[in-house]
Amino acid sequence: MATFYDTHAHLDYPDFAADLEAVVERAAAAGVTRIIAIGTDLESSVRAVALTRQFDAVYAAVGWHPCQAAEAPADLRPALRELAGHPKVVAIGETGLDYSRVPDGADNNCYKQKQASVFRQQMEVAAECGLNCVVHQRDALEDVLMQMQPFTDRVRGVFHCFVNDPQDMRRILATGSLVSFTGIVTFKNAQNVRETVAATPLDRMMLETDCPYLAPMPHRGKRCEPAYVKEIADVVAQVKGCSLEELSETTSAAARKFFPKLRDP
């Protein structure tokens, strides 16, 4: 059986509190051998690290999501440095910029400036710790690329839940970063995402669920979980015209290269 990694999962969310052990067991049964639990603020990051101690298959990324930037401390670097020293913390993030919705009552410019500060601090910690970043971007690609530019010789990003066109994908890959695809690739109305998958080199992409969100077909509308990487892989392999074994080998190798502390099963 071809094996895969789920490189972006929110296992610390309440959605999984009742049956987390069963969720991890189902992932293993489906051939998902590594899961990266993603932090979205300091408390979430601490929970993600705790999960790495509970489950051998689980690793963590620690960071602060841009949509929660308004609540971030003025300097989150000391706390992130401490978390990043854990042997199973493989990346900084989820970080980045999101201009899709300004919180009610917030000043747009101040909101963007706070996101930029939080993003920059996380890239600084990543560079110090020899880690890469899990990047969230929505309606903000130009600013994300501009703010990453001073760090490109030290820090790469994986642009998670990627839904942009092939031209944007090529711009990202040209900086040394990667893209990652979710269950959206299986949706009937996502031909544009499949076109980007078709244009993306196999060794420059990863697979993820972003669970509990974006369950692939035929599970759409239900809670997503890491085991569903298998359905995502099936469609990506069809689009790429490759075997599941080749997809497994190349995407897993890309993940191990990108996440330097991620170990083989």
SERO-4910 file (N, C-alpha, C, O; in steps of 0.05 Angstrom, whole numbers):
BEGIN
 pado doro    nc1    nc2    nc3   cac1   cac2   cac3    cc1    cc2    cc3    oc1    oc2    oc3
  Met    A     17    -24      0      0      0      0     18     25      0     36     27     16
  Ala    A     11     44    -18     25     69    -19     19     85      7     -3     86     16
  Thr    A     40     97     18     37    112     43     40    142     38     54    150     19
  Phe    A     27    158     54     28    187     51     30    201     78     26    189     99
  Tyr    A     35    227     76     36    245    100     12    264     98      5    273     76
  Asp    A      0    271    121    -18    293    122     -2    317    134      3    317    157
  Thr    A      5    336    117     24    357    125     10    381    137     24    401    143
  His    A    -16    380    141    -30    402    153    -56    393    165    -76    389    151
  Ala    A    -57    389    192    -80    380    206    -84    395    232    -64    399    247
  His    A   -108    403    238   -114    417    263   -125    397    284   -148    399    292
  Leu    A   -108    379    292   -116    358    310   -122    368    338   -136    354    353
  Asp    A   -113    391    345   -118    402    372   -146    414    374   -154    423    396
  Tyr    A   -161    417    352   -187    429    353   -207    412    368   -204    388    369
  Pro    A   -228    425    380   -248    410    394   -262    388    378   -273    369    388
  Asp    A   -262    392    351   -275    373    333   -265    344    338   -279    325    332
  Phe    A   -240    341    347   -228    315    350   -226    305    379   -215    284    385
  Ala    A   -236    321    398   -232    315    426   -244    288    434   -233    274    451
  Ala    A   -266    280    423   -280    256    432   -268    230    421   -272    209    433
  Asp    A   -254    232    398   -245    207    386   -218    209    373   -213    196    353
  Leu    A   -200    225    385   -174    230    372   -158    204    368   -146    201    347
  Glu    A   -158    187    387   -142    162    383   -153    146    360   -137    135    344
  Ala    A   -179    144    357   -191    130    334   -184    144    308   -179    131    287
  Val    A   -183    171    308   -176    186    284   -148    179    275   -143    175    251
  Val    A   -129    179    294   -101    172    288    -99    143    278    -83    137    260
  Glu    A   -114    125    291   -114     97    282   -124     94    254   -113     78    238
  Arg    A   -146    108    247   -157    107    220   -137    117    200   -135    107    177
  Ala    A   -122    138    207   -102    149    189    -81    128    183    -73    123    160
  Ala    A    -71    114    204    -51     93    200    -62     71    183    -47     61    165
  Ala    A    -87     63    187    -99     42    171   -101     50    142   -101     32    124
  Ala    A   -104     76    136   -106     86    109    -79     91     96    -78    100     73
  Gly    A    -57     85    111    -31     89    100    -19    117    104      0    124     91
  Val    A    -32    133    122    -21    159    129     -2    156    152    -11    151    175
  Thr    A     23    157    147     43    150    168     54    173    184     66    169    205
  Arg    A     50    198    174     59    221    189     37    243    187     25    247    166
  Ile    A     32    256    209     12    278    210     25    302    224     38    299    245
  Ile    A     23    325    212     34    349    224     11    365    235     -6    376    221
  Ala    A     11    368    262    -10    383    276     -1    413    276     22    419    283
  Ile    A    -19    430    267    -13    458    262    -23    476    284    -47    475    291
  Gly    A     -5    492    295    -14    512    315    -24    537    302    -15    545    280
  Thr    A    -43    550    315    -55    575    304    -52    599    323    -57    621    316
  Asp    A    -44    594    348    -36    614    367    -18    599    388    -13    576    384
  Leu    A    -10    613    408      9    600    427     -5    577    442      8    556    445
  Glu    A    -29    580    451    -43    558    464    -47    535    446    -43    512    454
  Ser    A    -56    540    421    -59    518    402    -32    504    396    -31    480    393
  Ser    A    -11    520    394     15    509    389     25    491    412     36    470    407
  Val    A     19    499    436     26    482    459     11    456    458     22    435    463
  Arg    A    -15    457    450    -31    433    448    -20    415    425    -19    391    428
  Ala    A    -11    427    403      0    412    381     25    397    390     29    374    383
  Val    A     42    411    405     67    398    415     59    375    434     72    354    433
  Ala    A     39    379    451     31    357    469     22    333    454     26    310    462
  Leu    A      9    337    431      0    314    415     24    298    404     21    274    400
  Thr    A     46    311    399     70    296    389     80    276    410     92    256    403
  Arg    A     75    282    436     83    264    457     64    241    460     71    219    469
  Gln    A     39    246    452     18    226    455     18    206    432     12    182    436
  Phe    A     26    215    408     25    197    385     52    198    370     62    220    363
  Asp    A     63    175    365     89    173    350     87    185    322    106    197    313
  Ala    A     64    182    309     61    191    282     57    221    279     58    232    257
  Val    A     52    235    301     45    264    300     70    281    305     85    277    325
  Tyr    A     74    301    288     94    322    291     78    349    293     54    349    290
  Ala    A     92    371    297     78    396    302     92    419    287    116    419    282
  Ala    A     75    439    280     84    465    272     73    485    292     50    482    300
  Val    A     89    505    300     80    524    320     80    552    309     99    560    296
  Gly    A     58    566    313     57    593    302     31    607    309     16    599    327
  Trp    A     26    629    295      3    646    300    -10    654    274      2    666    256
  His    A    -35    646    271    -50    649    246    -56    679    241    -61    694    260
  Pro    A    -54    688    216    -58    717    211    -86    727    218    -89    750    225
  Cys    A   -106    710    216   -133    719    223   -136    724    253   -156    736    261
  Gln    A   -117    715    269   -117    721    297    -95    740    306    -88    742    329
  Ala    A    -85    755    286    -62    773    292    -69    794    312    -52    802    328
  Ala    A    -94    803    312   -102    825    331    -98    817    360    -93    834    377
  Glu    A    -99    791    366    -96    782    393    -68    774    400    -62    767    423
  Ala    A    -50    776    381    -22    767    386     -7    787    404    -13    811    403
  Pro    A     11    777    421     27    795    437     45    811    420     50    805    397
  Ala    A     55    833    431     73    851    415     98    836    406    108    841    384
  Asp    A    108    817    422    131    801    415    126    772    422    128    765    445
  Leu    A    120    756    402    114    728    407    139    711    402    138    686    405
  Arg    A    161    723    395    185    708    388    197    691    411    204    668    407
  Pro    A    198    701    436    209    685    457    194    659    461    205    637    464
  Ala    A    167    661    461    151    636    465    154    617    442    155    593    446
  Leu    A    155    628    418    159    610    394    186    597    394    188    574    387
  Arg    A    207    612    402    233    600    403    234    576    422    245    555    416
  Glu    A    221    579    445    220    558    464    206    533    453    216    511    456
  Leu    A    183    538    441    168    515    429    183    502    406    183    478    403
  Ala    A    197    519    390    211    509    366    234    490    373    244    475    356
  Gly    A    243    492    398    265    474    406    257    446    411    274    428    414
  His    A    231    440    412    222    413    416    231    395    392    229    404    369
  Pro    A    240    371    397    251    355    375    230    347    354    238    340    331
  Lys    A    204    349    360    184    341    340    169    366    329    149    363    315
  Val    A    180    390    334    169    414    321    185    417    295    209    422    295
  Val    A    170    415    272    184    413    246    181    439    230    194    441    209
  Ala    A    165    458    239    162    483    223    150    505    241    140    500    263
  Ile    A    151    529    231    137    552    243    112    558    227    113    560    202
  Gly    A     90    562    241     65    568    227     42    554    240     46    536    256
  Glu    A     20    561    234     11    572    209     13    603    210      2    615    228
  Thr    A     27    614    191     31    643    191     25    653    163     19    638    145
  Gly    A     28    679    159     23    691    133      6    716    135      6    730    155
  Leu    A    -10    721    114    -27    744    112    -54    736    101    -56    719     83
  Asp    A    -75    749    111   -102    744    101   -117    770    100   -124    782    121
  Tyr    A   -123    779     76   -137    805     72   -166    801     64   -179    819     56
  Ser    A   -176    776     67   -203    771     57   -225    783     74   -246    789     64
  Arg    A   -219    787    100   -240    798    117   -228    813    140   -213    801    156
  Val    A   -234    838    142   -224    855    165   -244    852    188   -268    855    183
  Pro    A   -235    846    212   -254    844    234   -271    869    238   -262    891    233
  Asp    A   -295    865    247   -313    888    252   -300    908    271   -289    901    292
  Gly    A   -301    933    262   -290    955    279   -260    959    276   -249    978    288
  Ala    A   -246    942    262   -217    944    259   -210    963    237   -223    964    216
  Asp    A   -188    978    241   -177    995    220   -161    978    200   -144    962    209
  Asn    A   -167    980    175   -155    962    155   -125    964    154   -111    943    154
  Asn    A   -114    988    155    -85    991    154    -72    981    179    -51    967    178
  Cys    A    -84    986    202    -72    976    227    -73    946    228    -55    933    238
  Tyr    A    -95    934    218    -98    905    218    -77    892    200    -65    872    208
  Lys    A    -72    904    177    -52    893    159    -24    896    171     -7    879    168
  Gln    A    -19    919    184      7    923    197     12    903    219     35    893    222
  Lys    A     -8    896    235     -5    877    256      0    849    244     17    834    254
  Gln    A    -14    842    223     -9    816    209     20    815    199     33    795    202
  Ala    A     29    837    188     56    838    177     77    834    199     97    820    195
  Ser    A     72    847    222     91    844    244     92    815    255    113    805    260
  Val    A     68    803    257     67    776    267     80    757    247     94    738    255
  Phe    A     76    761    222     88    745    201    118    748    202    133    728    201
  Arg    A    128    772    203    157    777    203    170    764    227    191    752    225
  Gln    A    158    767    250    169    754    274    172    724    271    192    712    280
  Gln    A    152    712    259    154    683    255    175    675    235    188    654    239
  Met    A    179    690    214    200    684    196    227    688    209    246    673    203
  Glu    A    230    708    227    255    712    241    261    687    259    284    678    259
  Val    A    241    677    273    245    654    290    252    629    272    270    614    279
  Ala    A    238    627    250    244    604    232    273    605    223    287    585    222
  Ala    A    282    629    215    310    631    206    330    625    228    350    612    223
  Glu    A    324    634    252    342    629    275    343    599    281    364    589    289
  Cys    A    321    585    278    319    557    287    324    537    264    323    513    268
  Gly    A    329    547    240    334    529    218    309    514    208    311    492    199
  Leu    A    286    527    211    261    515    203    249    531    180    257    553    174
  Asn    A    229    519    167    213    532    146    186    540    157    179    533    180
  Cys    A    170    553    140    144    564    149    121    551    134    123    546    110
  Val    A     99    546    149     74    539    137     58    564    132     51    578    151
  Val    A     53    571    107     43    597     99     13    596     92      5    580     75
  His    A     -2    613    104    -30    618     98    -31    644     83    -22    664     93
  Gln    A    -43    645     59    -47    670     46    -75    670     33    -82    650     20
  Arg    A    -88    692     36   -114    695     22   -116    725     14   -116    743     30
  Asp    A   -119    729    -12   -121    756    -24    -97    773    -16   -100    797    -12
  Ala    A    -74    761    -13    -51    776     -3    -24    766    -15     -3    770     -3
  Leu    A    -25    753    -38     -1    740    -49     21    759    -53     44    753    -47
  Glu    A     16    782    -65     37    801    -71     52    809    -45     77    810    -44
  Asp    A     37    816    -24     50    824      1     64    801     14     85    805     26
  Val    A     53    777     13     67    753     24     94    749     11    114    746     25
  Leu    A     94    749    -15    120    745    -30    139    768    -24    163    763    -20
  Met    A    129    792    -22    147    815    -16    159    812     12    183    818     16
  Gln    A    142    805     31    152    803     59    170    779     63    187    779     81
  Met    A    167    758     47    184    735     49    211    739     36    231    726     42
  Gln    A    213    758     17    236    762      1    262    765     17    282    752      9
  Pro    A    263    781     38    288    783     53    297    757     67    320    755     76
  Phe    A    279    738     69    285    713     83    290    689     64    295    667     74
  Thr    A    287    693     38    287    670     20    313    654     20    313    631     11
  Asp    A    335    666     29    360    651     30    362    633     54    380    617     57
  Arg    A    342    637     73    343    621     98    317    606    104    318    586    118
  Val    A    295    616     94    269    604    101    253    600     75    250    618     59
  Arg    A    242    576     73    223    570     51    195    568     63    192    565     87
  Gly    A    175    570     46    148    567     55    134    545     40    140    540     17
  Val    A    115    532     53     96    516     38     69    531     39     58    535     61
  Phe    A     59    538     16     34    553     14     12    533     15      6    519     -5
  His    A      0    531     39    -19    509     44    -46    515     32    -52    539     26
  Cys    A    -62    495     27    -89    497     16    -88    514     -9   -103    534    -12
  Phe    A    -71    507    -28    -65    524    -51    -88    521    -71    -95    499    -80
  Val    A    -99    545    -79   -121    545    -99   -116    565   -121   -134    570   -137
  Asn    A    -92    577   -122    -86    597   -142    -80    584   -169    -79    559   -171
  Asp    A    -75    600   -189    -71    590   -216    -42    582   -220    -25    587   -203
  Pro    A    -36    568   -243     -9    559   -248     12    582   -248     35    577   -240
  Gln    A      4    605   -257     23    628   -258     32    635   -230     56    639   -225
  Asp    A     13    636   -211     20    642   -183     37    620   -172     56    625   -157
  Met    A     30    595   -178     46    572   -169     75    575   -178     93    570   -162
  Arg    A     79    582   -203    107    584   -213    122    606   -200    146    604   -195
  Arg    A    109    628   -193    122    650   -179    131    640   -151    153    647   -142
  Ile    A    114    625   -138    121    615   -111    144    595   -113    163    597    -98
  Leu    A    143    577   -132    164    557   -135    191    570   -142    212    560   -135
  Ala    A    190    592   -157    214    606   -165    229    618   -141    253    623   -142
  Thr    A    215    622   -118    228    632    -94    240    609    -77    253    614    -57
  Gly    A    235    584    -85    245    561    -70    223    549    -52    228    529    -39
  Ser    A    199    562    -51    178    551    -35    162    530    -50    167    524    -73
  Leu    A    143    518    -36    127    496    -46     97    503    -43     90    523    -31
  Val    A     80    486    -55     51    489    -52     40    462    -42     52    441    -45
  Ser    A     17    463    -29      4    440    -18    -25    440    -25    -38    461    -25
  Phe    A    -36    416    -31    -64    414    -40    -81    398    -21    -72    378     -8
  Thr    A   -106    407    -18   -125    395      0   -147    380    -15   -145    375    -39
  Gly    A   -168    372      0   -191    359    -12   -205    375    -32   -222    364    -47
  Ile    A   -200    401    -34   -213    418    -55   -207    406    -82   -224    409   -100
  Val    A   -184    393    -86   -177    382   -112   -198    361   -122   -199    356   -146
  Thr    A   -213    350   -103   -233    330   -111   -260    341   -117   -278    327   -127
  Phe    A   -265    367   -111   -291    379   -115   -298    382   -144   -280    388   -161
  Lys    A   -323    378   -151   -331    380   -179   -326    407   -191   -320    409   -215
  Asn    A   -329    428   -175   -326    455   -185   -298    466   -183   -294    490   -184
  Ala    A   -278    449   -179   -250    457   -174   -232    450   -197   -209    442   -193
  Gln    A   -241    451   -222   -225    445   -245   -200    463   -246   -179    455   -254
  Asn    A   -203    488   -237   -181    507   -237   -158    497   -219   -135    500   -225
  Val    A   -165    485   -196   -145    474   -178   -132    450   -190   -108    446   -188
  Arg    A   -147    433   -204   -136    409   -217   -117    418   -239    -97    405   -245
  Glu    A   -123    440   -253   -104    450   -273    -78    459   -261    -56    455   -272
  Thr    A    -79    471   -237    -55    479   -223    -39    454   -214    -15    453   -216
  Val    A    -53    434   -204    -40    408   -197    -26    397   -221     -3    388   -219
  Ala    A    -39    397   -244    -27    386   -268     -2    400   -276     17    388   -287
  Ala    A      0    426   -270     23    442   -278     46    442   -257     68    451   -262
  Thr    A     40    432   -233     59    433   -211     78    408   -212     68    386   -213
  Pro    A    104    412   -212    122    389   -211    117    371   -187    112    382   -165
  Leu    A    118    345   -190    112    327   -169    129    331   -144    119    329   -121
  Asp    A    154    339   -148    172    341   -125    171    369   -112    187    375    -95
  Arg    A    151    386   -120    148    412   -108    121    415    -96    112    438    -91
  Met    A    108    393    -90     81    394    -78     79    376    -54     95    356    -52
  Met    A     60    381    -37     53    364    -15     23    360    -15      8    373    -29
  Leu    A     15    341      2    -14    335      6    -21    341     35     -5    337     53
  Glu    A    -46    350     39    -55    356     66    -86    354     66    -99    354     45
  Thr    A    -96    352     91   -126    353     93   -136    380    103   -158    387     96
  Asp    A   -120    395    118   -130    419    132   -154    412    150   -171    428    155
  Cys    A   -154    387    159   -177    378    176   -178    394    202   -158    402    213
  Pro    A   -202    399    211   -228    386    204   -243    398    181   -266    391    176
  Tyr    A   -230    415    165   -243    429    143   -238    413    117   -221    396    115
  Leu    A   -254    420     96   -249    413     68   -247    383     63   -229    374     49
  Ala    A   -266    368     74   -266    339     69   -269    334     39   -286    346     26
  Pro    A   -253    316     28   -255    310      0   -280    293     -6   -292    282     11
  Met    A   -286    293    -32   -307    274    -41   -297    246    -36   -273    240    -39
  Pro    A   -314    228    -27   -343    230    -24   -352    238      4   -375    233     12
  His    A   -333    250     20   -340    257     48   -347    286     51   -351    296     73
  Arg    A   -350    301     29   -354    329     30   -379    336     48   -400    323     45
  Gly    A   -375    356     65   -397    363     83   -394    351    110   -408    359    129
  Lys    A   -376    331    113   -371    318    139   -345    329    151   -331    344    138
  Arg    A   -340    321    175   -314    328    187   -292    314    172   -293    290    167
  Cys    A   -272    330    165   -248    318    151   -229    307    172   -229    315    195
  Glu    A   -213    287    164   -193    276    182   -170    265    166   -172    261    141
  Pro    A   -147    260    178   -122    253    163   -125    229    145   -111    228    124
  Ala    A   -141    210    152   -144    186    135   -153    193    107   -148    178     88
  Tyr    A   -165    217    103   -176    224     77   -154    234     58   -161    241     35
  Val    A   -129    235     67   -108    240     47   -109    220     25   -102    226      2
  Lys    A   -118    195     30   -120    175     10   -137    184    -14   -130    180    -37
  Glu    A   -161    196     -8   -178    205    -29   -166    228    -45   -169    230    -69
  Ile    A   -152    245    -30   -138    268    -44   -116    257    -62   -114    265    -85
  Ala    A   -101    237    -52    -79    225    -68    -90    212    -93    -78    213   -114
  Asp    A   -113    198    -91   -125    185   -114   -129    204   -137   -123    198   -160
  Val    A   -141    227   -130   -147    247   -151   -122    260   -162   -119    264   -186
  Val    A   -103    267   -144    -78    279   -153    -63    260   -172    -52    269   -192
  Ala    A    -62    235   -165    -48    215   -182    -62    214   -209    -48    212   -230
  Gln    A    -88    214   -210   -102    214   -236    -95    239   -252    -90    237   -276
  Val    A    -96    262   -239    -90    287   -253    -61    287   -264    -56    296   -286
  Lys    A    -43    277   -248    -14    276   -256     -7    253   -274     15    253   -286
  Gly    A    -25    234   -277    -20    211   -294      3    194   -283     19    183   -298
  Cys    A      4    191   -256     25    176   -244     13    155   -225    -11    156   -220
  Ser    A     29    136   -216     19    116   -198     18    128   -170     31    148   -164
  Leu    A      2    115   -152      2    123   -124     29    120   -112     37    135    -94
  Glu    A     43     99   -120     70     94   -109     89    117   -116    105    126    -99
  Glu    A     88    126   -141    105    149   -148     97    174   -134    115    189   -124
  Leu    A     71    179   -131     62    202   -117     71    201    -87     79    221    -76
  Ser    A     68    178    -76     77    174    -48    106    180    -45    114    195    -27
  Glu    A    123    169    -62    152    172    -60    160    202    -62    176    212    -47
  Thr    A    148    215    -83    157    243    -88    146    263    -68    161    280    -58
  Thr    A    121    261    -60    110    280    -41    121    276    -13    125    295      2
  Ser    A    126    251     -6    137    245     20    166    255     21    175    266     42
  Ala    A    181    251      0    209    261     -1    209    292      0    226    304     13
  Ala    A    190    305    -13    189    334    -12    183    344     16    195    363     25
  Ala    A    166    329     30    159    337     58    183    333     76    189    350     92
  Arg    A    197    311     73    221    306     90    242    327     85    256    336    104
  Lys    A    246    336     60    266    356     54    257    383     65    274    398     75
  Phe    A    231    389     64    221    415     72    221    417    103    228    438    114
  Phe    A    212    395    116    211    395    145    235    380    156    234    355    158
  Pro    A    257    393    161    283    379    167    282    361    191    299    343    193
  Lys    A    264    365    209    263    348    233    243    325    231    239    309    250
  Leu    A    230    323    208    210    302    204    226    276    198    243    275    180
  Arg    A    219    255    213    233    229    209    216    209    195    192    209    196
  Asp    A    230    191    181    216    169    167    202    152    188    211    149    211
  Pro    A    180    140    180    166    121    198    185     98    205    178     80    219
***
